[in-house]
Amino acid sequence: RGATFRTTDLPPAVHSSDEAFRPVYIANAPDGSLFVCDMYEYFIAHGQHYQNQIDPTTGRIYRLRGSDQPLEPQTDLTQLSPAALVAMLNHPNKWHRQTAVRLLAEAGDSQVADQLRQLVGGTDEVAAVHAVWALDQLGGLDPDTANRCLASPFPAVRRWVVRLLGDRYGRHRGLGCGRHARGTGRLPAALAATVTRRAGIETDAGVLCQMLASARRLPAEQAVPLTAAVLARDGFADDPYLPLMGWWVLESLIPADNDRVLEMFTDPAIWSRPIIRQTVLPRLARRYAATDNLDLLGCCTRLFR
């Protein structure tokens, strides 16, 4: 459903008449089955837990598998060569794919970068997405590769490259520490222009929503044009997330970058866009008017001049 998804409840895969049965976690096992973590506790009460009044020795782990499904025999990937790990990126078992990405990152062998780029431009969506992840871990997601990813026929590839570009170059204004503080704070100019152009033709709401999430990490001179390109798109006004994501970006730029935000509305065409009229303008006007700051009140006047 647009930038989000729908779920369908299915019948439980496991039943138990034991009152202490408390399944709290599942994981994809190396052999292709599922591990089910059972807390096994009769009483669920916060007070008992923080006072250590539970038995830490009764937990159980179950393996859930299809009765006729063969199990994967190869569960140790640590001895595989980098090229063999790359070949694992389209494996039908999720554990194999994700473990291959992790081992490639740990090995740090940049010689497989060209193989990974071939997968990015290939016809297998699963392999392409995992190749993007591996390239990012190896530092191989250069601007040329990013441009190829943005032109991918697979929305998941386009969405992930936009996410990773925001991680690598942008800054999280609420987390000025760790990896979030190592970026330059802005995309390379040519790459920023490519992402903004892509926003003008992108058809997938999930990709557009991620563009707004990444725009939130960019400086105003890059964030505003990208946000404007997304919000100017017709057909997404009823999306459950996308319109408010756009407002989230613009609100973060007030009051420090008022001029940049207001410049967006000097284009007469932007005023007729459904997202702008239904979601952004009412909130922007309230944001400027709900203050005793004369400068911000003046911005409200400038907006409707």
Phi, psi and chi 1 to 4 in degrees:
 res  aa     phi    psi   chi1   chi2   chi3   chi4
   1 ARG       -   90.7 -175.4 -170.3  173.4 -160.5
   2 GLY    61.7 -128.2      -      -      -      -
   3 ALA   -80.0   -3.4      -      -      -      -
   4 THR  -121.5 -153.2 -177.2      -      -      -
   5 PHE  -150.5  165.8   52.4   86.3      -      -
   6 ARG  -109.9  151.5  -65.4 -179.1 -176.1  -86.6
   7 THR  -120.9  155.8   61.2      -      -      -
   8 THR  -127.2  124.3  -59.0      -      -      -
   9 ASP   -73.9  131.0  -71.2  -21.6      -      -
  10 LEU  -110.8  161.8  -60.7  175.5      -      -
  11 PRO   -60.9  149.6  -22.3   33.1      -      -
  12 PRO   -57.5  140.5  -22.2   32.6      -      -
  13 ALA   -82.4  -22.1      -      -      -      -
  14 VAL  -133.6  131.4  179.1      -      -      -
  15 HIS  -118.2  150.9  -67.1  -90.4      -      -
  16 SER  -151.7  139.2  176.0      -      -      -
  17 SER   -89.3   -2.3   59.5      -      -      -
  18 ASP   -76.7  120.6 -169.8  -24.8      -      -
  19 GLU   -66.1  -18.8  -66.6 -179.7   -2.3      -
  20 ALA   -90.1   -2.7      -      -      -      -
  21 PHE   -67.7  115.8 -179.4   58.4      -      -
  22 ARG  -132.3   78.0  -53.1  -75.8 -176.8 -177.7
  23 PRO   -67.9  122.2   24.2  -31.5      -      -
  24 VAL  -119.6  -10.1  -65.9      -      -      -
  25 TYR  -160.5  145.0 -174.0   72.7      -      -
  26 ILE  -128.7  151.9   60.6  172.1      -      -
  27 ALA  -145.5  145.7      -      -      -      -
  28 ASN   -71.8  118.7 -178.7 -161.6      -      -
  29 ALA   -83.1  156.0      -      -      -      -
  30 PRO   -57.1  -30.4  -27.3   36.0      -      -
  31 ASP   -87.8    6.4   61.7    7.8      -      -
  32 GLY    95.0   -6.5      -      -      -      -
  33 SER   -86.9 -173.4   62.3      -      -      -
  34 LEU  -115.5  136.0  -72.9  176.3      -      -
  35 PHE   -93.1  131.5  -73.7  151.6      -      -
  36 VAL  -114.1  121.1  179.8      -      -      -
  37 CYS   -93.1  118.9  175.6      -      -      -
  38 ASP  -106.9  114.8  175.5   15.7      -      -
  39 MET   -64.8  -31.1 -178.1  179.1  175.0      -
  40 TYR    48.6   80.9 -158.8   80.1      -      -
  41 GLU  -146.0  130.0 -178.6   65.6   31.2      -
  42 TYR   -70.8  -38.6  -79.3   94.9      -      -
  43 PHE  -117.7  127.6  -57.2  104.4      -      -
  44 ILE  -108.2  102.2  -58.6  -62.1      -      -
  45 ALA  -147.7  129.4      -      -      -      -
  46 HIS   -58.1  -41.8  175.2   70.1      -      -
  47 GLY   -60.0  -42.2      -      -      -      -
  48 GLN   -67.5  -35.1  -69.5  171.2  -48.4      -
  49 HIS   -69.0  -49.8  -70.8 -174.3      -      -
  50 TYR   -73.9  -15.7   81.8   80.3      -      -
  51 GLN   -92.9    8.5  -65.7  175.4   22.7      -
  52 ASN    60.8   32.7  -67.3  -33.3      -      -
  53 GLN   -95.1   40.5  -64.4  177.2    7.6      -
  54 ILE  -128.1  160.7   59.5  173.5      -      -
  55 ASP   -93.8  112.2 -170.6  -16.7      -      -
  56 PRO   -80.0    1.9   31.3  -35.6      -      -
  57 THR  -103.8   -1.3   67.3      -      -      -
  58 THR  -100.3   -0.4   56.4      -      -      -
  59 GLY   -61.3  151.1      -      -      -      -
  60 ARG  -133.4  154.4  -56.3  170.3  177.9 -179.8
  61 ILE  -125.6  124.2  -63.8  177.8      -      -
  62 TYR  -107.7  153.2  -62.3   96.8      -      -
  63 ARG  -110.4  124.6 -174.1  176.6   72.4  175.8
  64 LEU  -110.3  124.0 -177.2   65.1      -      -
  65 ARG  -141.7  157.4   57.8  168.5  -67.3 -172.0
  66 GLY   -69.9  137.3      -      -      -      -
  67 SER   -62.1  -30.1   57.5      -      -      -
  68 ASP  -110.1    8.5  -60.6  -36.4      -      -
  69 GLN   -91.5  124.3 -179.2 -178.9    0.1      -
  70 PRO   -70.3  145.6   25.6  -34.1      -      -
  71 LEU   -89.3  152.5  -62.5  176.8      -      -
  72 GLU   -71.4  126.1  -67.5  -72.3  -15.8      -
  73 PRO   -80.7  -25.9   28.7  -34.0      -      -
  74 GLN   -95.9  101.2 -172.8  176.6   19.1      -
  75 THR  -117.4    1.7   58.0      -      -      -
  76 ASP  -117.5  105.7 -178.5    6.2      -      -
  77 LEU   -99.7    1.7  -51.8 -172.8      -      -
  78 THR   -68.8  -19.2   58.6      -      -      -
  79 GLN   -95.5   -0.1  -55.9  -55.7  -47.3      -
  80 LEU   -77.5  149.8  -64.4 -177.6      -      -
  81 SER   -73.8  161.0   67.2      -      -      -
  82 PRO   -55.3  -40.0  -29.6   37.4      -      -
  83 ALA   -63.6  -39.1      -      -      -      -
  84 ALA   -67.9  -34.4      -      -      -      -
  85 LEU   -66.1  -39.3  -70.2  172.7      -      -
  86 VAL   -59.5  -39.5  171.5      -      -      -
  87 ALA   -65.9  -18.3      -      -      -      -
  88 MET   -80.3   -8.3  -76.8  -80.8  176.4      -
  89 LEU   -71.6   -8.9  -63.0 -176.7      -      -
  90 ASN  -116.0   21.1   66.7  -13.6      -      -
  91 HIS   -63.0  142.4 -163.3  -79.4      -      -
  92 PRO   -66.8  -20.9   19.9  -32.0      -      -
  93 ASN   -93.3  124.0 -172.8   23.8      -      -
  94 LYS   -57.3  -39.4  177.3 -178.8  177.6 -179.1
  95 TRP   -58.8  -41.9 -179.5   89.0      -      -
  96 HIS   -63.3  -43.1  -75.0   71.7      -      -
  97 ARG   -64.0  -48.8  -60.4 -167.3  -57.8  -90.7
  98 GLN   -69.7  -35.5  -66.8 -172.7  -18.3      -
  99 THR   -67.2  -37.9  -59.7      -      -      -
 100 ALA   -62.4  -41.7      -      -      -      -
 101 VAL   -61.4  -44.7  171.2      -      -      -
 102 ARG   -63.6  -44.2  175.2  176.0   60.1   81.0
 103 LEU   -67.4  -36.1  -68.0  174.3      -      -
 104 LEU   -62.5  -42.0  -75.3  168.1      -      -
 105 ALA   -65.4  -41.6      -      -      -      -
 106 GLU   -67.3  -35.9  -69.1  174.6   -5.7      -
 107 ALA   -71.5  -31.7      -      -      -      -
 108 GLY    63.6   29.8      -      -      -      -
 109 ASP   -87.4   99.3 -172.2  -10.2      -      -
 110 SER   -72.5   -7.1   59.6      -      -      -
 111 GLN   -68.2  -17.4  -66.7 -176.4   -1.0      -
 112 VAL   -89.2    2.2  -61.7      -      -      -
 113 ALA   -58.8  -40.7      -      -      -      -
 114 ASP   -65.4  -38.3  -73.2  -19.1      -      -
 115 GLN   -61.8  -41.4  -70.0  177.5  -97.3      -
 116 LEU   -65.5  -39.0  -66.3  171.0      -      -
 117 ARG   -66.2  -32.6  -68.3 -173.1  179.4   99.4
 118 GLN   -64.2  -38.7  -70.9  177.8    1.6      -
 119 LEU   -66.7  -37.7  -68.8  178.7      -      -
 120 VAL   -59.3  -37.8  167.6      -      -      -
 121 GLY   -93.2    9.4      -      -      -      -
 122 GLY   -85.6 -166.2      -      -      -      -
 123 THR  -105.7    2.7   57.8      -      -      -
 124 ASP  -102.6  109.8 -172.3  -38.9      -      -
 125 GLU   -64.6  -42.6 -178.9  174.9   11.0      -
 126 VAL   -61.3  -47.6  170.8      -      -      -
 127 ALA   -63.9  -37.9      -      -      -      -
 128 ALA   -63.8  -43.4      -      -      -      -
 129 VAL   -64.2  -44.8  170.7      -      -      -
 130 HIS   -67.7  -31.7  -73.7   74.8      -      -
 131 ALA   -66.6  -37.5      -      -      -      -
 132 VAL   -61.4  -44.7  170.1      -      -      -
 133 TRP   -61.0  -44.7  -67.0  -17.6      -      -
 134 ALA   -65.1  -42.2      -      -      -      -
 135 LEU   -60.7  -41.1  -80.1  169.0      -      -
 136 ASP   -61.9  -42.5  178.5   63.9      -      -
 137 GLN   -65.3  -31.5  -66.8  -67.5  -46.2      -
 138 LEU   -89.4    1.1  -67.2  171.0      -      -
 139 GLY    73.7   21.0      -      -      -      -
 140 GLY  -100.0    9.7      -      -      -      -
 141 LEU   -88.7   67.4 -159.9   57.4      -      -
 142 ASP   -76.6  169.7   54.0   70.2      -      -
 143 PRO   -56.5  -39.1  -31.2   37.8      -      -
 144 ASP   -62.7  -43.9  -72.3  -18.2      -      -
 145 THR   -65.9  -40.4  -57.1      -      -      -
 146 ALA   -61.0  -39.9      -      -      -      -
 147 ASN   -63.1  -39.2  -76.6  -28.4      -      -
 148 ARG   -64.7  -39.7  -69.1  178.0   59.2 -168.2
 149 CYS   -64.2  -39.0  -67.9      -      -      -
 150 LEU   -65.1  -23.2  -71.8  168.5      -      -
 151 ALA   -96.0    5.8      -      -      -      -
 152 SER   -63.2  146.3  170.3      -      -      -
 153 PRO   -74.2   -7.4   27.2  -34.8      -      -
 154 PHE  -101.0  118.4  -55.4  122.9      -      -
 155 PRO   -56.4  -35.4  -25.1   34.1      -      -
 156 ALA   -63.1  -37.2      -      -      -      -
 157 VAL   -67.2  -45.2  172.2      -      -      -
 158 ARG   -63.7  -41.7  -58.2 -165.2  -59.5  -87.9
 159 ARG   -65.0  -42.4 -177.0  170.8   65.4 -111.1
 160 TRP   -71.5  -35.0  -93.3  103.5      -      -
 161 VAL   -68.7  -36.1   73.5      -      -      -
 162 VAL   -64.5  -41.9  172.8      -      -      -
 163 ARG   -61.1  -46.7  155.4   70.5 -172.5  -88.0
 164 LEU   -70.0  -32.5  -65.5  171.6      -      -
 165 LEU   -64.9  -39.7  -71.9  174.4      -      -
 166 GLY   -63.6  -38.8      -      -      -      -
 167 ASP   -65.6  -42.0  -70.8  -11.3      -      -
 168 ARG   -78.3  -42.5 -179.4  165.1  -64.3  -85.3
 169 TYR  -101.3  -31.0  -67.6  101.9      -      -
 170 GLY   -84.1  178.3      -      -      -      -
 171 ARG  -128.7  138.9  -71.2 -177.4 -179.8 -121.2
 172 HIS   -87.5  111.0 -166.4  -51.4      -      -
 173 ARG   -67.6  -13.5  -75.7 -174.1  -75.0 -101.0
 174 GLY   -96.9   -7.5      -      -      -      -
 175 LEU  -133.3   81.7  -67.3  174.3      -      -
 176 GLY   -86.3   48.8      -      -      -      -
 177 CYS  -148.2  165.7   58.5      -      -      -
 178 GLY    59.6 -145.3      -      -      -      -
 179 ARG   -61.2  -30.0 -179.1 -180.0  179.1 -175.6
 180 HIS   -65.9  -16.3  -62.2  -72.1      -      -
 181 ALA  -103.9    1.1      -      -      -      -
 182 ARG   -89.8  -13.4  -69.1 -155.7  -67.1  -93.7
 183 GLY   -70.8  162.2      -      -      -      -
 184 THR   -73.1  -17.1   62.3      -      -      -
 185 GLY    95.7   -9.7      -      -      -      -
 186 ARG  -148.0  150.7   66.9 -176.3   63.0 -115.0
 187 LEU   -74.5  150.2  -71.7  171.7      -      -
 188 PRO   -53.8  140.8  -26.2   34.8      -      -
 189 ALA   -54.6  -45.2      -      -      -      -
 190 ALA   -64.6  -38.0      -      -      -      -
 191 LEU   -70.8  -38.7 -167.2   52.6      -      -
 192 ALA   -61.2  -40.4      -      -      -      -
 193 ALA   -65.1  -38.0      -      -      -      -
 194 THR   -66.0  -44.0  -58.9      -      -      -
 195 VAL   -62.7  -42.1  174.6      -      -      -
 196 THR   -65.4  -40.5  -57.9      -      -      -
 197 ARG   -63.6  -40.1  -75.2 -164.2  -59.2  -89.9
 198 ARG   -62.0  -36.2  179.1   71.8 -151.0 -174.3
 199 ALA   -60.0  -28.7      -      -      -      -
 200 GLY   -74.3  -15.7      -      -      -      -
 201 ILE  -125.1   -4.8   60.3  172.9      -      -
 202 GLU   -62.6  135.7  179.2   57.9   56.6      -
 203 THR  -106.0  -11.5   57.8      -      -      -
 204 ASP   -97.1  124.1 -175.6   84.4      -      -
 205 ALA   -65.1  -32.7      -      -      -      -
 206 GLY   -64.4  -39.4      -      -      -      -
 207 VAL   -66.9  -43.7  178.4      -      -      -
 208 LEU   -62.2  -39.4  -69.8  170.0      -      -
 209 CYS   -64.4  -39.5 -158.0      -      -      -
 210 GLN   -68.2  -33.3 -179.2   57.3   59.4      -
 211 MET   -60.0  -39.8  -73.1  178.4  172.6      -
 212 LEU   -69.1  -39.3  -67.0  171.6      -      -
 213 ALA   -61.8  -40.4      -      -      -      -
 214 SER   -73.4  -33.2  -66.6      -      -      -
 215 ALA   -60.5  -31.9      -      -      -      -
 216 ARG   -61.4  -19.6  177.8   62.9  170.1   72.6
 217 ARG   -95.5   -2.7  -67.0 -173.9  168.3 -169.6
 218 LEU  -101.9  161.0  -59.7  176.4      -      -
 219 PRO   -69.5  162.1   25.4  -34.6      -      -
 220 ALA   -57.3  -37.4      -      -      -      -
 221 GLU   -66.4  -18.7   58.9  -92.8   27.2      -
 222 GLN  -104.8  -33.8  -67.9 -175.0  -22.6      -
 223 ALA   -67.8  -41.6      -      -      -      -
 224 VAL   -67.2  -48.6  170.6      -      -      -
 225 PRO   -60.3  -38.8  -24.1   34.4      -      -
 226 LEU   -66.6  -43.3  177.9   54.2      -      -
 227 THR   -64.5  -41.6  -58.4      -      -      -
 228 ALA   -62.2  -39.3      -      -      -      -
 229 ALA   -64.5  -36.8      -      -      -      -
 230 VAL   -73.3  -46.8  174.1      -      -      -
 231 LEU   -71.0  -17.4  -63.0 -176.6      -      -
 232 ALA   -79.5   -7.1      -      -      -      -
 233 ARG   -76.3  135.0  -60.1  -65.3  -53.2  -79.3
 234 ASP   -86.3  155.1  -67.4  -28.6      -      -
 235 GLY    97.3   -1.3      -      -      -      -
 236 PHE  -121.7   10.3  -61.9   99.1      -      -
 237 ALA   -65.1  -27.0      -      -      -      -
 238 ASP   -96.5    6.0  -66.0  -31.9      -      -
 239 ASP   -64.1  138.9 -172.0  -86.4      -      -
 240 PRO   -68.4  -15.5   21.9  -31.9      -      -
 241 TYR  -125.0  -39.0  -72.2  117.8      -      -
 242 LEU   -58.0  -48.3 -160.5  150.1      -      -
 243 PRO   -58.5  -43.0  -25.5   36.5      -      -
 244 LEU   -72.7  -26.8  -73.9  174.5      -      -
 245 MET   -63.2  -40.0  -75.4  -70.8  -68.7      -
 246 GLY   -62.9  -43.2      -      -      -      -
 247 TRP   -64.1  -37.5  166.6 -119.2      -      -
 248 TRP   -57.8  -39.7  178.6   62.5      -      -
 249 VAL   -67.6  -50.1  178.5      -      -      -
 250 LEU   -64.9  -41.0  -64.8  177.3      -      -
 251 GLU   -61.6  -33.0 -174.9 -176.6   27.9      -
 252 SER   -67.5  -17.5   71.5      -      -      -
 253 LEU   -93.5    0.8  -59.3  174.1      -      -
 254 ILE  -103.8  131.6  -60.5  170.1      -      -
 255 PRO   -97.2   -2.8   34.7  -35.5      -      -
 256 ALA   -60.8  -33.8      -      -      -      -
 257 ASP  -124.0   44.7  -65.7  -71.0      -      -
 258 ASN   -55.7  -42.0  -75.2  -38.2      -      -
 259 ASP   -61.0  -40.4  -70.5  -18.9      -      -
 260 ARG   -65.7  -42.4  -67.6  -83.8 -175.3 -177.5
 261 VAL   -64.4  -46.0  172.7      -      -      -
 262 LEU   -68.7  -29.4  -67.4  173.0      -      -
 263 GLU   -60.5  -30.9 -176.3 -179.4   -5.6      -
 264 MET   -58.6  -30.1  173.4  176.9  156.7      -
 265 PHE   -94.2    8.1  -65.2   91.6      -      -
 266 THR   -79.5  -12.4   59.3      -      -      -
 267 ASP   -84.3  112.6  178.0    7.7      -      -
 268 PRO   -57.1  -30.5  -22.8   33.6      -      -
 269 ALA   -66.5  -28.1      -      -      -      -
 270 ILE   -66.4  -26.7 -159.2   77.1      -      -
 271 TRP   -69.4  -21.7  -71.5   78.4      -      -
 272 SER   -90.9   -4.1   64.4      -      -      -
 273 ARG   -74.9  133.4  -58.3  -56.6 -175.0 -172.2
 274 PRO   -56.7  -43.2  -26.9   35.4      -      -
 275 ILE   -63.1  -40.1  -67.5  179.4      -      -
 276 ILE   -64.0  -47.3  -63.1  -64.5      -      -
 277 ARG   -72.3  -37.7  -64.0 -175.1   67.1   86.2
 278 GLN   -86.1  -33.9  -63.5  172.1   20.4      -
 279 THR  -115.8  -48.4  -58.6      -      -      -
 280 VAL   -80.5  -51.9  175.9      -      -      -
 281 LEU   -58.8  -47.5  -84.0  173.9      -      -
 282 PRO   -58.5  -40.6  -23.8   34.8      -      -
 283 ARG   -72.4  -37.1  -72.9  170.5  172.4   79.7
 284 LEU   -65.3  -43.1 -174.7   59.6      -      -
 285 ALA   -62.7  -42.9      -      -      -      -
 286 ARG   -65.8  -37.0  -72.4 -160.8  -62.8  -91.5
 287 ARG   -63.0  -42.9  173.7   64.9  179.4   85.1
 288 TYR   -73.9  -33.9  -76.9  142.7      -      -
 289 ALA   -82.8  -24.7      -      -      -      -
 290 ALA   -83.5   56.1      -      -      -      -
 291 THR  -159.9  158.6  176.9      -      -      -
 292 ASP  -101.4   13.9   57.1    1.0      -      -
 293 ASN   -82.0  116.2 -174.9  -54.9      -      -
 294 LEU   -64.0  -32.9  -67.1 -180.0      -      -
 295 ASP   -63.5  -42.6  -70.3  -24.0      -      -
 296 LEU   -70.2  -37.3  -67.3 -176.3      -      -
 297 LEU   -62.6  -35.1  -71.4  171.5      -      -
 298 GLY   -64.9  -34.1      -      -      -      -
 299 CYS   -64.0  -37.8  -71.0      -      -      -
 300 CYS   -63.0  -39.1 -166.8      -      -      -
 301 THR   -65.5  -43.8  -57.5      -      -      -
 302 ARG   -62.3  -34.8  -72.4  171.2   54.8 -170.1
 303 LEU   -62.0  -39.1 -178.9   63.7      -      -
 304 PHE  -106.1   13.4  -65.8  102.8      -      -
 305 ARG   -67.4      - -178.0  174.5  -61.4  164.1
